[in-house]
Amino acid sequence: MSRKNHQIVCGRIIRIDKRFSSLRQSQKQKISNWLYEEYSKIYESNNLPPDSRYNEYILNVVYDKIEEAEIWLPFGELERYFNSRKSHYKKRYEKLKVGEDNAKE
């Protein structure tokens, strides 16, 4: 086995160049849900979608959860995934809010 893209950390061999797409589906789902939860918390507190000032905060909170769950993923991959999904999270949040507002009336 070539060790060019692997390292031994805490007695485990981890892949350094891991991509988000190489995670298991359950791991991808967990991470996506965590990102959406943090996104929606900020959206709800400001009544506006989070702009780029909040990206670092959201990513750090979610990355801490990823480390607790012992999922190994480079921070850059998480950042790239989040930036690609922000518009989806915005639409999802707004769709949920419109549904709640219609239910109240």
Stockholm file with secondary structure:
# STOCKHOLM 1.0

chainA/1-105         MSRKNHQIVCGRIIRIDKRFSSLRQSQKQKISNWLYEEYSKIYESNNLPPDSRYNEYILNVVYDKIEEAEIWLPFGELERYFNSRKSHYKKRYEKLKVGEDNAKE
#=GR chainA/1-105 SS CCCTTEEEETTEEEETTCCGGGSCHHHHHHHHHHHHHHHHHHHHHHTSCCCGGGHHHHHHHHHHHHHHTTCCCCHHHHHHHHHHHHHHHHHHHHHHHHHHHHHHC
#=GC SS_cons         CCCTTEEEETTEEEETTCCGGGSCHHHHHHHHHHHHHHHHHHHHHHTSCCCGGGHHHHHHHHHHHHHHTTCCCCHHHHHHHHHHHHHHHHHHHHHHHHHHHHHHC
//
